[in-house]
Amino acid sequence: MDKLYCLIIDGGSLNDEARNSLFLAAQEMIDGRKRKMRLNKQDHAVKGWMQTDYAYGMMGTVGGFVFKAEFDFDGRDMKIEFIARPLKDLELLSTGKWIKEPLFPVTSDRSKN
């Protein structure tokens, strides 16, 4: 599973279950083209809400949609702003297939340079 790329976090740190839950909720929002989603303890590791306006953000060389969430986690009120990339993009990255044809002719004979 990909990671959350935290831009801002307030209220403490998250464990893997909470991070994965926020990441999967972001994917559900992307797939359903939702701008706001309620997070509940039955479906997510946290209880609160999450939203996005699908603005594109960057953190170093990683880019994706910016999400904001406010929720209760282990009795703490937390706020987080993070980047999540659509899983469809991640599938392309993992295969390394960006284009179907080379931009420049490719030859197997390197002596012709």
A tleap script that builds the chain and sets N, CA, C and O, in Angstrom:
source leaprc.protein.ff14SB
mol = sequence {
  NMET ASP LYS LEU TYR CYS LEU ILE ILE ASP
  GLY GLY SER LEU ASN ASP GLU ALA ARG ASN
  SER LEU PHE LEU ALA ALA GLN GLU MET ILE
  ASP GLY ARG LYS ARG LYS MET ARG LEU ASN
  LYS GLN ASP HIE ALA VAL LYS GLY TRP MET
  GLN THR ASP TYR ALA TYR GLY MET MET GLY
  THR VAL GLY GLY PHE VAL PHE LYS ALA GLU
  PHE ASP PHE ASP GLY ARG ASP MET LYS ILE
  GLU PHE ILE ALA ARG PRO LEU LYS ASP LEU
  GLU LEU LEU SER THR GLY LYS TRP ILE LYS
  GLU PRO LEU PHE PRO VAL THR SER ASP ARG
  SER LYS CASN
}
set mol.1.N position { 0.855 -1.179 0.000 }
set mol.1.CA position { 0.000 0.000 0.000 }
set mol.1.C position { 0.895 1.234 0.000 }
set mol.1.O position { 1.964 1.245 0.611 }
set mol.2.N position { 0.448 2.253 -0.683 }
set mol.2.CA position { 1.198 3.497 -0.722 }
set mol.2.C position { 1.128 4.167 0.640 }
set mol.2.O position { 0.461 3.679 1.552 }
set mol.3.N position { 1.815 5.274 0.764 }
set mol.3.CA position { 1.886 6.000 2.018 }
set mol.3.C position { 1.039 7.264 1.983 }
set mol.3.O position { 0.650 7.753 0.923 }
set mol.4.N position { 0.770 7.772 3.176 }
set mol.4.CA position { 0.280 9.137 3.317 }
set mol.4.C position { 1.514 10.022 3.387 }
set mol.4.O position { 2.492 9.687 4.056 }
set mol.5.N position { 1.464 11.125 2.710 }
set mol.5.CA position { 2.560 12.082 2.773 }
set mol.5.C position { 2.039 13.284 3.550 }
set mol.5.O position { 1.371 14.159 2.998 }
set mol.6.N position { 2.358 13.309 4.846 }
set mol.6.CA position { 1.810 14.331 5.744 }
set mol.6.C position { 2.434 15.687 5.477 }
set mol.6.O position { 3.656 15.834 5.449 }
set mol.7.N position { 1.580 16.666 5.282 }
set mol.7.CA position { 2.017 18.051 5.147 }
set mol.7.C position { 1.965 18.733 6.502 }
set mol.7.O position { 2.892 19.448 6.883 }
set mol.8.N position { 0.876 18.509 7.228 }
set mol.8.CA position { 0.677 19.099 8.556 }
set mol.8.C position { -0.036 18.059 9.411 }
set mol.8.O position { -0.964 17.397 8.945 }
set mol.9.N position { 0.397 17.916 10.661 }
set mol.9.CA position { -0.322 17.051 11.600 }
set mol.9.C position { -0.334 17.741 12.956 }
set mol.9.O position { 0.675 18.295 13.393 }
set mol.10.N position { -1.480 17.701 13.613 }
set mol.10.CA position { -1.647 18.334 14.913 }
set mol.10.C position { -2.381 17.356 15.820 }
set mol.10.O position { -3.449 16.860 15.463 }
set mol.11.N position { -1.818 17.077 16.983 }
set mol.11.CA position { -2.496 16.227 17.946 }
set mol.11.C position { -1.762 14.941 18.267 }
set mol.11.O position { -2.251 14.143 19.066 }
set mol.12.N position { -0.613 14.718 17.672 }
set mol.12.CA position { 0.143 13.506 17.978 }
set mol.12.C position { 0.439 12.702 16.735 }
set mol.12.O position { 0.229 13.167 15.615 }
set mol.13.N position { 0.926 11.499 16.936 }
set mol.13.CA position { 1.268 10.644 15.800 }
set mol.13.C position { 0.186 9.600 15.573 }
set mol.13.O position { -0.639 9.335 16.447 }
set mol.14.N position { 0.207 9.015 14.384 }
set mol.14.CA position { -0.764 7.991 14.001 }
set mol.14.C position { -0.082 6.635 13.907 }
set mol.14.O position { 1.104 6.542 13.590 }
set mol.15.N position { -0.845 5.589 14.186 }
set mol.15.CA position { -0.295 4.250 13.968 }
set mol.15.C position { -0.623 3.801 12.542 }
set mol.15.O position { -1.320 4.502 11.808 }
set mol.16.N position { -0.118 2.633 12.159 }
set mol.16.CA position { -0.321 2.137 10.794 }
set mol.16.C position { -1.800 1.950 10.465 }
set mol.16.O position { -2.226 2.241 9.347 }
set mol.17.N position { -2.578 1.471 11.419 }
set mol.17.CA position { -4.008 1.253 11.175 }
set mol.17.C position { -4.715 2.559 10.823 }
set mol.17.O position { -5.528 2.595 9.899 }
set mol.18.N position { -4.414 3.620 11.545 }
set mol.18.CA position { -5.042 4.919 11.282 }
set mol.18.C position { -4.578 5.481 9.941 }
set mol.18.O position { -5.389 5.998 9.172 }
set mol.19.N position { -3.277 5.383 9.655 }
set mol.19.CA position { -2.757 5.874 8.369 }
set mol.19.C position { -3.383 5.114 7.206 }
set mol.19.O position { -3.816 5.721 6.226 }
set mol.20.N position { -3.433 3.786 7.311 }
set mol.20.CA position { -4.041 2.988 6.248 }
set mol.20.C position { -5.514 3.322 6.071 }
set mol.20.O position { -6.017 3.368 4.949 }
set mol.21.N position { -6.198 3.551 7.173 }
set mol.21.CA position { -7.618 3.890 7.114 }
set mol.21.C position { -7.836 5.217 6.389 }
set mol.21.O position { -8.744 5.329 5.565 }
set mol.22.N position { -7.017 6.216 6.688 }
set mol.22.CA position { -7.133 7.512 6.007 }
set mol.22.C position { -6.783 7.380 4.531 }
set mol.22.O position { -7.436 7.987 3.682 }
set mol.23.N position { -5.758 6.590 4.219 }
set mol.23.CA position { -5.380 6.378 2.827 }
set mol.23.C position { -6.510 5.711 2.049 }
set mol.23.O position { -6.839 6.139 0.943 }
set mol.24.N position { -7.107 4.667 2.619 }
set mol.24.CA position { -8.197 3.964 1.938 }
set mol.24.C position { -9.437 4.853 1.807 }
set mol.24.O position { -10.143 4.784 0.801 }
set mol.25.N position { -9.706 5.684 2.814 }
set mol.25.CA position { -10.827 6.629 2.719 }
set mol.25.C position { -10.573 7.629 1.598 }
set mol.25.O position { -11.495 7.986 0.865 }
set mol.26.N position { -9.324 8.087 1.459 }
set mol.26.CA position { -8.985 9.012 0.367 }
set mol.26.C position { -9.210 8.329 -0.982 }
set mol.26.O position { -9.723 8.957 -1.908 }
set mol.27.N position { -8.835 7.059 -1.107 }
set mol.27.CA position { -9.055 6.326 -2.357 }
set mol.27.C position { -10.549 6.192 -2.659 }
set mol.27.O position { -10.972 6.314 -3.808 }
set mol.28.N position { -11.336 5.943 -1.620 }
set mol.28.CA position { -12.786 5.848 -1.796 }
set mol.28.C position { -13.359 7.188 -2.266 }
set mol.28.O position { -14.255 7.224 -3.109 }
set mol.29.N position { -12.844 8.271 -1.725 }
set mol.29.CA position { -13.297 9.593 -2.148 }
set mol.29.C position { -12.912 9.862 -3.595 }
set mol.29.O position { -13.718 10.383 -4.366 }
set mol.30.N position { -11.684 9.509 -3.971 }
set mol.30.CA position { -11.232 9.716 -5.344 }
set mol.30.C position { -12.097 8.906 -6.310 }
set mol.30.O position { -12.582 9.433 -7.311 }
set mol.31.N position { -12.285 7.625 -6.000 }
set mol.31.CA position { -13.065 6.746 -6.884 }
set mol.31.C position { -14.509 7.213 -7.022 }
set mol.31.O position { -15.094 7.114 -8.101 }
set mol.32.N position { -15.090 7.725 -5.927 }
set mol.32.CA position { -16.479 8.176 -5.944 }
set mol.32.C position { -16.640 9.656 -6.239 }
set mol.32.O position { -17.753 10.181 -6.236 }
set mol.33.N position { -15.517 10.330 -6.497 }
set mol.33.CA position { -15.505 11.767 -6.763 }
set mol.33.C position { -16.215 12.555 -5.655 }
set mol.33.O position { -16.948 13.508 -5.921 }
set mol.34.N position { -15.981 12.136 -4.422 }
set mol.34.CA position { -16.571 12.805 -3.260 }
set mol.34.C position { -15.641 13.914 -2.782 }
set mol.34.O position { -14.418 13.796 -2.861 }
set mol.35.N position { -16.234 14.981 -2.292 }
set mol.35.CA position { -15.447 16.086 -1.747 }
set mol.35.C position { -15.385 16.051 -0.223 }
set mol.35.O position { -14.482 16.632 0.379 }
set mol.36.N position { -16.339 15.375 0.394 }
set mol.36.CA position { -16.385 15.311 1.854 }
set mol.36.C position { -16.866 13.922 2.262 }
set mol.36.O position { -17.714 13.326 1.599 }
set mol.37.N position { -16.317 13.421 3.350 }
set mol.37.CA position { -16.687 12.090 3.803 }
set mol.37.C position { -16.638 12.034 5.323 }
set mol.37.O position { -15.714 12.546 5.954 }
set mol.38.N position { -17.649 11.404 5.888 }
set mol.38.CA position { -17.656 11.175 7.329 }
set mol.38.C position { -16.910 9.887 7.606 }
set mol.38.O position { -17.116 8.877 6.933 }
set mol.39.N position { -16.042 9.932 8.602 }
set mol.39.CA position { -15.278 8.762 9.023 }
set mol.39.C position { -15.905 8.219 10.300 }
set mol.39.O position { -16.130 8.974 11.246 }
set mol.40.N position { -16.187 6.931 10.339 }
set mol.40.CA position { -16.745 6.341 11.546 }
set mol.40.C position { -15.908 5.148 11.976 }
set mol.40.O position { -15.197 4.555 11.165 }
set mol.41.N position { -15.993 4.802 13.238 }
set mol.41.CA position { -15.149 3.747 13.805 }
set mol.41.C position { -15.443 2.373 13.214 }
set mol.41.O position { -14.576 1.499 13.238 }
set mol.42.N position { -16.648 2.164 12.686 }
set mol.42.CA position { -16.976 0.851 12.125 }
set mol.42.C position { -16.206 0.597 10.833 }
set mol.42.O position { -15.734 -0.517 10.603 }
set mol.43.N position { -16.074 1.618 9.989 }
set mol.43.CA position { -15.411 1.460 8.695 }
set mol.43.C position { -13.976 1.978 8.680 }
set mol.43.O position { -13.199 1.633 7.790 }
set mol.44.N position { -13.628 2.791 9.649 }
set mol.44.CA position { -12.314 3.438 9.676 }
set mol.44.C position { -11.751 3.337 11.090 }
set mol.44.O position { -12.497 3.104 12.041 }
set mol.45.N position { -10.467 3.507 11.228 }
set mol.45.CA position { -9.827 3.439 12.545 }
set mol.45.C position { -10.017 4.729 13.337 }
set mol.45.O position { -9.620 4.808 14.499 }
set mol.46.N position { -10.618 5.730 12.720 }
set mol.46.CA position { -10.812 7.036 13.350 }
set mol.46.C position { -12.263 7.474 13.175 }
set mol.46.O position { -12.993 6.936 12.343 }
set mol.47.N position { -12.667 8.463 13.976 }
set mol.47.CA position { -14.026 9.003 13.880 }
set mol.47.C position { -13.928 10.507 13.675 }
set mol.47.O position { -13.334 11.219 14.485 }
set mol.48.N position { -14.526 10.987 12.571 }
set mol.48.CA position { -14.485 12.413 12.264 }
set mol.48.C position { -14.911 12.662 10.838 }
set mol.48.O position { -15.882 12.068 10.368 }
set mol.49.N position { -14.194 13.541 10.130 }
set mol.49.CA position { -14.519 13.842 8.741 }
set mol.49.C position { -13.248 14.109 7.953 }
set mol.49.O position { -12.187 14.388 8.511 }
set mol.50.N position { -13.391 14.014 6.646 }
set mol.50.CA position { -12.277 14.280 5.743 }
set mol.50.C position { -12.829 15.006 4.524 }
set mol.50.O position { -13.963 14.758 4.114 }
set mol.51.N position { -12.036 15.899 3.944 }
set mol.51.CA position { -12.485 16.631 2.764 }
set mol.51.C position { -11.317 16.922 1.831 }
set mol.51.O position { -10.151 16.863 2.221 }
set mol.52.N position { -11.665 17.239 0.587 }
set mol.52.CA position { -10.677 17.645 -0.411 }
set mol.52.C position { -11.358 18.504 -1.458 }
set mol.52.O position { -12.554 18.357 -1.709 }
set mol.53.N position { -10.603 19.394 -2.066 }
set mol.53.CA position { -11.106 20.118 -3.235 }
set mol.53.C position { -10.330 19.672 -4.473 }
set mol.53.O position { -10.406 20.298 -5.531 }
set mol.54.N position { -9.576 18.568 -4.319 }
set mol.54.CA position { -8.775 17.955 -5.387 }
set mol.54.C position { -7.678 18.883 -5.905 }
set mol.54.O position { -7.284 18.805 -7.069 }
set mol.55.N position { -7.190 19.762 -5.025 }
set mol.55.CA position { -6.020 20.575 -5.374 }
set mol.55.C position { -4.810 19.639 -5.406 }
set mol.55.O position { -4.709 18.708 -4.607 }
set mol.56.N position { -3.917 19.898 -6.322 }
set mol.56.CA position { -2.725 19.069 -6.458 }
set mol.56.C position { -1.622 19.669 -5.606 }
set mol.56.O position { -1.333 20.861 -5.708 }
set mol.57.N position { -1.007 18.853 -4.771 }
set mol.57.CA position { 0.078 19.319 -3.911 }
set mol.57.C position { 1.333 18.503 -4.133 }
set mol.57.O position { 1.282 17.378 -4.629 }
set mol.58.N position { 2.460 19.085 -3.758 }
set mol.58.CA position { 3.757 18.416 -3.907 }
set mol.58.C position { 4.481 18.399 -2.567 }
set mol.58.O position { 4.374 19.329 -1.767 }
set mol.59.N position { 5.216 17.323 -2.348 }
set mol.59.CA position { 6.110 17.212 -1.200 }
set mol.59.C position { 7.382 16.568 -1.731 }
set mol.59.O position { 7.443 15.352 -1.914 }
set mol.60.N position { 8.376 17.373 -1.971 }
set mol.60.CA position { 9.588 16.869 -2.618 }
set mol.60.C position { 9.252 16.473 -4.052 }
set mol.60.O position { 8.808 17.304 -4.844 }
set mol.61.N position { 9.462 15.216 -4.376 }
set mol.61.CA position { 9.165 14.728 -5.728 }
set mol.61.C position { 7.841 13.983 -5.793 }
set mol.61.O position { 7.503 13.424 -6.837 }
set mol.62.N position { 7.084 13.962 -4.697 }
set mol.62.CA position { 5.810 13.247 -4.646 }
set mol.62.C position { 4.669 14.235 -4.817 }
set mol.62.O position { 4.602 15.250 -4.123 }
set mol.63.N position { 3.779 13.932 -5.740 }
set mol.63.CA position { 2.614 14.785 -5.965 }
set mol.63.C position { 1.339 13.983 -5.866 }
set mol.63.O position { 1.325 12.778 -6.120 }
set mol.64.N position { 0.268 14.659 -5.495 }
set mol.64.CA position { -1.040 14.008 -5.398 }
set mol.64.C position { -2.072 15.000 -4.912 }
set mol.64.O position { -1.801 16.195 -4.795 }
set mol.65.N position { -3.269 14.488 -4.627 }
set mol.65.CA position { -4.350 15.341 -4.139 }
set mol.65.C position { -4.164 15.618 -2.648 }
set mol.65.O position { -3.742 14.749 -1.886 }
set mol.66.N position { -4.490 16.847 -2.253 }
set mol.66.CA position { -4.382 17.243 -0.855 }
set mol.66.C position { -5.719 16.973 -0.156 }
set mol.66.O position { -6.777 17.383 -0.632 }
set mol.67.N position { -5.645 16.274 0.983 }
set mol.67.CA position { -6.809 15.962 1.815 }
set mol.67.C position { -6.612 16.578 3.189 }
set mol.67.O position { -5.489 16.682 3.682 }
set mol.68.N position { -7.721 16.985 3.803 }
set mol.68.CA position { -7.704 17.495 5.172 }
set mol.68.C position { -8.672 16.652 5.982 }
set mol.68.O position { -9.756 16.309 5.510 }
set mol.69.N position { -8.276 16.319 7.205 }
set mol.69.CA position { -9.138 15.514 8.065 }
set mol.69.C position { -9.063 16.024 9.498 }
set mol.69.O position { -8.013 16.466 9.965 }
set mol.70.N position { -10.196 15.953 10.182 }
set mol.70.CA position { -10.277 16.211 11.616 }
set mol.70.C position { -10.994 15.019 12.214 }
set mol.70.O position { -12.056 14.620 11.738 }
set mol.71.N position { -10.407 14.445 13.268 }
set mol.71.CA position { -10.970 13.212 13.809 }
set mol.71.C position { -10.486 12.964 15.223 }
set mol.71.O position { -9.549 13.602 15.704 }
set mol.72.N position { -11.152 12.016 15.879 }
set mol.72.CA position { -10.765 11.540 17.193 }
set mol.72.C position { -9.981 10.252 16.991 }
set mol.72.O position { -10.435 9.343 16.295 }
set mol.73.N position { -8.812 10.176 17.598 }
set mol.73.CA position { -7.990 8.970 17.517 }
set mol.73.C position { -7.414 8.689 18.900 }
set mol.73.O position { -6.644 9.487 19.434 }
set mol.74.N position { -7.787 7.569 19.464 }
set mol.74.CA position { -7.327 7.181 20.806 }
set mol.74.C position { -7.580 8.277 21.838 }
set mol.74.O position { -6.738 8.534 22.698 }
set mol.75.N position { -8.749 8.923 21.748 }
set mol.75.CA position { -9.116 9.957 22.705 }
set mol.75.C position { -8.470 11.306 22.466 }
set mol.75.O position { -8.599 12.206 23.296 }
set mol.76.N position { -7.775 11.465 21.343 }
set mol.76.CA position { -7.126 12.743 21.026 }
set mol.76.C position { -7.813 13.376 19.827 }
set mol.76.O position { -8.139 12.687 18.860 }
set mol.77.N position { -8.034 14.681 19.884 }
set mol.77.CA position { -8.522 15.423 18.724 }
set mol.77.C position { -7.333 15.686 17.811 }
set mol.77.O position { -6.317 16.239 18.232 }
set mol.78.N position { -7.479 15.278 16.554 }
set mol.78.CA position { -6.369 15.413 15.617 }
set mol.78.C position { -6.793 16.120 14.353 }
set mol.78.O position { -7.947 16.037 13.934 }
set mol.79.N position { -5.845 16.817 13.749 }
set mol.79.CA position { -6.024 17.443 12.441 }
set mol.79.C position { -4.834 17.031 11.596 }
set mol.79.O position { -3.700 16.985 12.073 }
set mol.80.N position { -5.108 16.732 10.337 }
set mol.80.CA position { -4.036 16.326 9.445 }
set mol.80.C position { -4.320 16.839 8.042 }
set mol.80.O position { -5.468 16.874 7.600 }
set mol.81.N position { -3.283 17.228 7.365 }
set mol.81.CA position { -3.357 17.581 5.949 }
set mol.81.C position { -2.315 16.705 5.268 }
set mol.81.O position { -1.148 16.700 5.661 }
set mol.82.N position { -2.738 15.963 4.245 }
set mol.82.CA position { -1.819 15.009 3.625 }
set mol.82.C position { -2.061 14.891 2.132 }
set mol.82.O position { -3.101 15.295 1.612 }
set mol.83.N position { -1.075 14.326 1.461 }
set mol.83.CA position { -1.157 14.046 0.032 }
set mol.83.C position { -1.400 12.557 -0.148 }
set mol.83.O position { -0.746 11.731 0.491 }
set mol.84.N position { -2.334 12.220 -1.011 }
set mol.84.CA position { -2.557 10.826 -1.401 }
set mol.84.C position { -2.635 10.780 -2.918 }
set mol.84.O position { -3.251 11.638 -3.551 }
set mol.85.N position { -2.003 9.768 -3.485 }
set mol.85.CA position { -2.029 9.580 -4.937 }
set mol.85.C position { -3.079 8.543 -5.286 }
set mol.85.O position { -3.250 7.567 -4.557 }
set mol.86.N position { -3.787 8.741 -6.394 }
set mol.86.CA position { -4.778 7.736 -6.806 }
set mol.86.C position { -4.113 6.389 -7.079 }
set mol.86.O position { -3.030 6.335 -7.661 }
set mol.87.N position { -4.756 5.311 -6.662 }
set mol.87.CA position { -4.200 3.975 -6.882 }
set mol.87.C position { -3.980 3.691 -8.361 }
set mol.87.O position { -3.049 2.968 -8.715 }
set mol.88.N position { -4.818 4.245 -9.229 }
set mol.88.CA position { -4.628 4.050 -10.665 }
set mol.88.C position { -3.271 4.575 -11.105 }
set mol.88.O position { -2.601 3.947 -11.925 }
set mol.89.N position { -2.855 5.729 -10.566 }
set mol.89.CA position { -1.538 6.287 -10.867 }
set mol.89.C position { -0.436 5.383 -10.318 }
set mol.89.O position { 0.602 5.197 -10.954 }
set mol.90.N position { -0.673 4.826 -9.132 }
set mol.90.CA position { 0.331 3.969 -8.520 }
set mol.90.C position { 0.531 2.692 -9.315 }
set mol.90.O position { 1.648 2.181 -9.395 }
set mol.91.N position { -0.537 2.168 -9.905 }
set mol.91.CA position { -0.412 0.980 -10.744 }
set mol.91.C position { 0.473 1.276 -11.951 }
set mol.91.O position { 1.295 0.442 -12.330 }
set mol.92.N position { 0.316 2.450 -12.557 }
set mol.92.CA position { 1.171 2.838 -13.677 }
set mol.92.C position { 2.626 2.974 -13.239 }
set mol.92.O position { 3.537 2.549 -13.949 }
set mol.93.N position { 2.837 3.567 -12.068 }
set mol.93.CA position { 4.197 3.734 -11.572 }
set mol.93.C position { 4.859 2.383 -11.327 }
set mol.93.O position { 6.042 2.212 -11.619 }
set mol.94.N position { 4.105 1.422 -10.794 }
set mol.94.CA position { 4.699 0.130 -10.468 }
set mol.94.C position { 5.065 -0.669 -11.717 }
set mol.94.O position { 5.996 -1.474 -11.679 }
set mol.95.N position { 4.355 -0.462 -12.811 }
set mol.95.CA position { 4.687 -1.187 -14.041 }
set mol.95.C position { 5.732 -0.449 -14.856 }
set mol.95.O position { 6.381 -1.046 -15.714 }
set mol.96.N position { 5.903 0.835 -14.602 }
set mol.96.CA position { 6.869 1.621 -15.350 }
set mol.96.C position { 6.419 1.947 -16.760 }
set mol.96.O position { 7.235 2.366 -17.582 }
set mol.97.N position { 5.158 1.769 -17.056 }
set mol.97.CA position { 4.652 2.018 -18.404 }
set mol.97.C position { 3.969 3.381 -18.460 }
set mol.97.O position { 2.840 3.545 -17.997 }
set mol.98.N position { 4.653 4.328 -19.021 }
set mol.98.CA position { 4.096 5.671 -19.141 }
set mol.98.C position { 3.639 5.966 -20.551 }
set mol.98.O position { 2.627 6.641 -20.745 }
set mol.99.N position { 4.360 5.477 -21.533 }
set mol.99.CA position { 3.978 5.714 -22.924 }
set mol.99.C position { 4.057 4.392 -23.678 }
set mol.99.O position { 4.764 3.472 -23.268 }
set mol.100.N position { 3.327 4.309 -24.777 }
set mol.100.CA position { 3.312 3.071 -25.555 }
set mol.100.C position { 4.391 3.044 -26.621 }
set mol.100.O position { 4.805 1.967 -27.049 }
set mol.101.N position { 4.854 4.209 -27.057 }
set mol.101.CA position { 5.890 4.275 -28.089 }
set mol.101.C position { 6.995 5.207 -27.626 }
set mol.101.O position { 6.727 6.188 -26.933 }
set mol.102.N position { 8.244 4.910 -28.003 }
set mol.102.CA position { 9.340 5.804 -27.604 }
set mol.102.C position { 9.218 7.167 -28.291 }
set mol.102.O position { 8.709 7.274 -29.406 }
set mol.103.N position { 9.686 8.179 -27.614 }
set mol.103.CA position { 9.662 9.521 -28.190 }
set mol.103.C position { 10.714 9.675 -29.279 }
set mol.103.O position { 10.529 10.441 -30.225 }
set mol.104.N position { 11.814 8.949 -29.143 }
set mol.104.CA position { 12.908 9.007 -30.098 }
set mol.104.C position { 13.186 7.598 -30.601 }
set mol.104.O position { 12.938 6.625 -29.889 }
set mol.105.N position { 13.701 7.481 -31.823 }
set mol.105.CA position { 14.029 6.140 -32.336 }
set mol.105.C position { 15.048 5.466 -31.424 }
set mol.105.O position { 16.003 6.097 -30.971 }
set mol.106.N position { 14.841 4.203 -31.164 }
set mol.106.CA position { 15.749 3.436 -30.328 }
set mol.106.C position { 16.435 2.397 -31.192 }
set mol.106.O position { 15.781 1.622 -31.890 }
set mol.107.N position { 17.766 2.388 -31.139 }
set mol.107.CA position { 18.512 1.383 -31.911 }
set mol.107.C position { 19.245 0.480 -30.948 }
set mol.107.O position { 19.600 0.883 -29.840 }
set mol.108.N position { 19.464 -0.731 -31.377 }
set mol.108.CA position { 20.197 -1.669 -30.534 }
set mol.108.C position { 21.694 -1.576 -30.771 }
set mol.108.O position { 22.479 -2.084 -29.971 }
set mol.109.N position { 22.105 -0.928 -31.867 }
set mol.109.CA position { 23.521 -0.790 -32.187 }
set mol.109.C position { 24.028 0.543 -31.638 }
set mol.109.O position { 23.743 1.595 -32.211 }
set mol.110.N position { 24.769 0.508 -30.546 }
set mol.110.CA position { 25.245 1.741 -29.888 }
set mol.110.C position { 26.448 2.352 -30.606 }
set mol.110.O position { 26.829 3.479 -30.291 }
set mol.111.N position { 27.053 1.651 -31.550 }
set mol.111.CA position { 28.254 2.171 -32.231 }
set mol.111.C position { 27.921 3.235 -33.258 }
set mol.111.O position { 28.833 3.863 -33.797 }
set mol.112.N position { 26.646 3.462 -33.549 }
set mol.112.CA position { 26.245 4.444 -34.564 }
set mol.112.C position { 26.078 5.839 -33.985 }
set mol.112.O position { 25.459 6.683 -34.634 }
set mol.113.N position { 26.586 6.119 -32.822 }
set mol.113.CA position { 26.438 7.444 -32.191 }
set mol.113.C position { 27.376 8.438 -32.754 }
set mol.113.O position { 27.376 9.594 -32.332 }
savepdb mol mol.pdb
quit
